[in-house]
Amino acid sequence: MCDDVFLPTRRRQLLAGVAAAAVGGLAAGPVSAAESKETKVVPSICVFDVNETLLDIDSMAPLFQRVFGDKAVLREWFNQLILYSGAITLSGPYTTFFTLGQGILKMLGEIHNVPIQHADVEELRTGMLTMPAHPDVPPGLKQLKEAGFRLVTLTNSPPPDARANPLKHAGIDGWFEKSLSIDRVRRFKPAPQVYHMVAEELDVPPASICMVAAHTWDTIGAQSIGCSAALIARPGNAILPVHGLPQPQAVAPNLPGVATQLARLWRS
């Protein structure tokens, strides 16, 4: 009697459990091609690095030629700037990119046994604020805008203000809906917190973002949180062909070349 009474109830519970497991398995497992096409997020926002990607740091080469007698020291300075921005992010303290850049110039003076004058430091500061855009940047931005991408910048530099706005000085600020700085999280790229901050600020998932940069360390950082990436392989920059590291979805020597690839990937 007891078994006869409870058997239907237990059977219903068992069937309910099987049904729930089946629904859960479907949710976690593969979806149909049609469903995948409907739900897949593709990048719709291009987030641009600024220094060297959009703005030409070689404009500061005359300063390094005059002070060190070798314009190639510019690249040494920039590489040390990236190295030490990463070092202070990993170790905890913080200072602005421009202040750090001025300190690196003084450090290189010690290394090369060259006296660095106050006027040299001021010239560097002015140079970092007044770099011109690469000639390929305006046509590349136009391509991306016409293809339907939203455009945003993300820089290691301090936030722009009325007195110091490198993008405005270069005449390209009007292309971008937002200009974001790492200063908000006090971590330099490629720290993951920086790219998460961008996604939160834009109120989109990382998959909606394609990081466009001239530096592979920057593209790796963005891809580490689920963004896509495009590399503008300007002179002195290239992909890092190491198995297990994320590779950019687009690579070209200039922005129009990257824009063409991105439009073909996600806007055709």
PLY file of the C-alpha trace (Angstrom):
ply
format ascii 1.0
element vertex 268
property float x
property float y
property float z
element edge 267
property int vertex1
property int vertex2
end_header
0.00 0.00 0.00
2.73 2.40 1.01
4.78 1.68 -2.14
1.69 1.99 -4.33
0.87 5.39 -2.87
4.34 6.93 -3.17
5.53 5.37 -6.45
3.75 7.91 -8.72
5.13 10.79 -6.66
8.67 9.45 -6.80
8.33 8.81 -10.52
7.19 12.39 -11.06
10.15 13.67 -9.05
12.54 11.51 -11.05
11.12 12.66 -14.36
11.25 16.28 -13.23
14.92 15.85 -12.30
15.73 14.29 -15.66
13.96 17.12 -17.47
15.83 19.76 -15.47
19.15 18.06 -16.17
18.33 17.92 -19.86
17.49 21.63 -19.94
20.69 22.44 -18.04
22.73 20.33 -20.44
21.24 22.11 -23.41
22.01 25.48 -21.86
25.63 24.55 -21.24
26.18 22.59 -24.44
26.39 23.54 -28.11
23.62 25.59 -29.66
22.37 25.43 -33.20
24.03 27.48 -35.94
20.98 29.73 -36.15
20.94 30.34 -32.39
24.70 30.93 -32.35
24.42 33.51 -35.12
21.67 35.33 -33.23
23.40 35.43 -29.85
27.10 35.79 -30.74
28.57 39.17 -29.79
30.88 40.66 -32.41
33.03 43.75 -31.87
31.27 47.03 -32.60
33.62 49.40 -30.75
37.22 50.11 -31.73
39.22 51.25 -28.70
42.47 52.94 -29.73
45.77 53.22 -27.98
47.10 56.76 -28.49
50.89 57.09 -28.19
52.56 55.69 -31.34
49.31 54.08 -32.51
47.57 57.35 -33.41
50.24 59.94 -32.59
53.76 59.93 -34.01
56.34 59.75 -31.23
59.12 60.19 -33.80
58.24 63.89 -33.73
60.34 64.03 -30.53
63.44 62.59 -32.23
65.15 66.01 -32.62
65.24 66.40 -28.84
67.08 63.09 -28.42
69.41 63.89 -31.32
70.34 67.19 -29.70
70.73 65.89 -26.13
72.28 62.46 -26.78
73.68 62.92 -30.28
71.58 59.95 -31.42
67.90 60.07 -32.27
67.68 56.29 -31.70
67.75 56.99 -27.95
64.10 58.02 -28.41
63.23 54.34 -28.79
65.32 53.44 -25.76
63.43 56.08 -23.78
60.02 54.81 -24.93
60.91 51.18 -24.21
62.10 52.11 -20.71
58.92 54.11 -20.21
56.80 51.05 -20.98
59.04 48.84 -18.83
58.80 51.06 -15.76
55.09 51.79 -16.18
54.62 48.02 -15.97
57.00 47.79 -13.01
55.14 50.33 -10.91
51.80 48.73 -11.79
53.06 45.35 -10.61
54.70 46.71 -7.46
51.99 49.11 -6.28
52.99 52.80 -6.43
51.66 55.22 -9.02
52.75 58.31 -10.88
51.51 59.74 -14.16
52.88 58.65 -17.52
54.23 62.12 -18.25
55.99 62.42 -14.88
57.45 58.96 -15.35
58.60 59.89 -18.87
60.46 62.91 -17.55
62.13 60.77 -14.89
63.17 58.21 -17.52
64.84 61.00 -19.51
66.90 61.93 -16.44
67.73 58.27 -15.85
68.99 57.91 -19.42
71.14 60.98 -18.85
72.84 59.11 -15.99
73.19 55.95 -18.08
74.71 57.78 -21.07
76.67 60.25 -18.93
74.86 63.17 -20.53
73.70 66.17 -18.46
69.93 66.72 -18.64
68.85 70.33 -18.23
65.51 71.59 -16.94
64.82 72.96 -20.42
65.27 69.45 -21.86
62.68 68.04 -19.47
60.24 70.82 -20.37
60.82 70.22 -24.07
60.01 66.55 -23.57
56.81 67.42 -21.71
55.74 69.76 -24.48
56.64 67.15 -27.08
54.48 64.50 -25.39
51.51 66.87 -25.50
51.92 68.05 -29.09
52.68 64.97 -31.21
51.10 65.01 -34.67
48.82 62.24 -35.91
50.28 59.69 -38.30
49.17 60.61 -41.86
47.25 57.34 -42.24
45.12 57.94 -39.15
42.37 60.28 -40.44
41.54 58.15 -43.52
41.59 54.99 -41.40
39.25 56.50 -38.82
36.94 57.61 -41.61
36.82 54.05 -42.96
35.92 52.62 -39.57
33.28 55.27 -38.89
31.66 54.70 -42.26
31.67 50.94 -41.61
29.59 51.55 -38.47
32.17 51.14 -35.70
32.06 53.29 -32.58
35.46 54.90 -31.85
37.02 55.42 -28.41
40.56 56.06 -27.16
42.38 54.54 -24.19
45.72 55.99 -23.19
48.42 55.55 -20.56
48.69 59.35 -20.55
46.84 61.53 -18.05
43.27 62.61 -18.90
43.12 65.51 -21.36
41.98 68.93 -20.17
41.36 72.34 -21.68
45.06 73.22 -21.58
46.55 69.89 -22.61
44.69 67.72 -25.10
47.04 65.79 -27.43
44.20 64.46 -29.61
42.78 67.95 -30.08
46.22 69.35 -30.88
46.63 66.61 -33.51
43.23 67.51 -34.98
41.63 64.08 -34.53
39.66 64.42 -31.29
36.37 64.84 -33.18
36.42 61.23 -34.37
36.03 59.79 -30.87
32.98 59.59 -28.63
35.08 59.12 -25.49
38.72 59.53 -24.46
39.60 57.30 -21.52
42.74 57.29 -19.37
44.25 54.61 -17.15
44.54 57.32 -14.49
41.08 56.33 -13.27
42.28 52.92 -12.07
45.92 53.95 -11.46
47.19 50.94 -13.36
49.01 51.08 -16.67
48.20 48.93 -19.68
48.31 45.98 -20.10
46.87 45.45 -16.59
43.48 43.70 -16.92
41.82 46.29 -14.65
42.31 48.89 -17.38
40.37 46.98 -20.04
37.65 46.00 -17.55
37.30 49.71 -16.74
36.72 50.46 -20.43
34.03 47.79 -20.77
32.30 49.08 -17.65
32.51 52.69 -18.80
30.99 51.80 -22.18
28.47 49.42 -20.54
29.28 46.59 -22.95
30.78 43.09 -22.60
34.48 42.80 -23.51
33.48 40.83 -26.62
32.03 44.06 -28.05
35.48 45.70 -27.99
38.36 45.49 -30.45
41.57 47.00 -29.08
43.55 48.71 -31.83
47.19 49.29 -30.95
50.70 49.42 -32.36
52.00 47.28 -29.49
51.52 43.56 -29.01
51.71 43.93 -25.22
48.58 46.08 -25.47
46.66 43.66 -27.69
47.57 40.74 -25.40
46.28 42.68 -22.39
42.93 43.38 -24.04
42.54 39.84 -25.31
43.22 38.49 -21.82
39.77 39.71 -20.70
37.88 38.65 -23.82
38.31 41.58 -26.20
39.37 41.19 -29.82
42.45 43.01 -31.09
44.04 44.56 -34.16
47.72 45.39 -34.52
49.00 48.34 -36.54
52.50 47.02 -37.20
54.26 50.37 -37.44
58.06 50.34 -37.88
59.64 48.66 -34.86
56.48 46.70 -34.00
55.29 43.21 -34.98
53.21 40.30 -33.79
54.70 38.00 -31.14
54.54 34.50 -32.67
54.53 32.44 -29.48
52.28 29.39 -29.18
49.70 29.86 -26.45
49.63 33.66 -26.65
46.60 35.35 -28.25
47.17 36.71 -31.74
45.43 39.79 -33.18
42.45 39.18 -35.46
43.79 41.82 -37.86
47.34 42.95 -38.65
48.44 45.61 -41.15
51.22 48.21 -41.41
48.76 51.12 -41.29
45.29 52.01 -40.03
43.47 51.85 -43.40
44.77 48.30 -43.83
43.49 47.35 -40.37
40.16 49.11 -41.03
39.64 47.12 -44.23
40.23 43.84 -42.40
37.93 44.72 -39.49
35.11 45.79 -41.79
35.48 42.53 -43.70
35.46 40.50 -40.46
32.56 42.11 -38.63
30.70 44.45 -40.94
30.36 42.55 -44.23
0 1
1 2
2 3
3 4
4 5
5 6
6 7
7 8
8 9
9 10
10 11
11 12
12 13
13 14
14 15
15 16
16 17
17 18
18 19
19 20
20 21
21 22
22 23
23 24
24 25
25 26
26 27
27 28
28 29
29 30
30 31
31 32
32 33
33 34
34 35
35 36
36 37
37 38
38 39
39 40
40 41
41 42
42 43
43 44
44 45
45 46
46 47
47 48
48 49
49 50
50 51
51 52
52 53
53 54
54 55
55 56
56 57
57 58
58 59
59 60
60 61
61 62
62 63
63 64
64 65
65 66
66 67
67 68
68 69
69 70
70 71
71 72
72 73
73 74
74 75
75 76
76 77
77 78
78 79
79 80
80 81
81 82
82 83
83 84
84 85
85 86
86 87
87 88
88 89
89 90
90 91
91 92
92 93
93 94
94 95
95 96
96 97
97 98
98 99
99 100
100 101
101 102
102 103
103 104
104 105
105 106
106 107
107 108
108 109
109 110
110 111
111 112
112 113
113 114
114 115
115 116
116 117
117 118
118 119
119 120
120 121
121 122
122 123
123 124
124 125
125 126
126 127
127 128
128 129
129 130
130 131
131 132
132 133
133 134
134 135
135 136
136 137
137 138
138 139
139 140
140 141
141 142
142 143
143 144
144 145
145 146
146 147
147 148
148 149
149 150
150 151
151 152
152 153
153 154
154 155
155 156
156 157
157 158
158 159
159 160
160 161
161 162
162 163
163 164
164 165
165 166
166 167
167 168
168 169
169 170
170 171
171 172
172 173
173 174
174 175
175 176
176 177
177 178
178 179
179 180
180 181
181 182
182 183
183 184
184 185
185 186
186 187
187 188
188 189
189 190
190 191
191 192
192 193
193 194
194 195
195 196
196 197
197 198
198 199
199 200
200 201
201 202
202 203
203 204
204 205
205 206
206 207
207 208
208 209
209 210
210 211
211 212
212 213
213 214
214 215
215 216
216 217
217 218
218 219
219 220
220 221
221 222
222 223
223 224
224 225
225 226
226 227
227 228
228 229
229 230
230 231
231 232
232 233
233 234
234 235
235 236
236 237
237 238
238 239
239 240
240 241
241 242
242 243
243 244
244 245
245 246
246 247
247 248
248 249
249 250
250 251
251 252
252 253
253 254
254 255
255 256
256 257
257 258
258 259
259 260
260 261
261 262
262 263
263 264
264 265
265 266
266 267
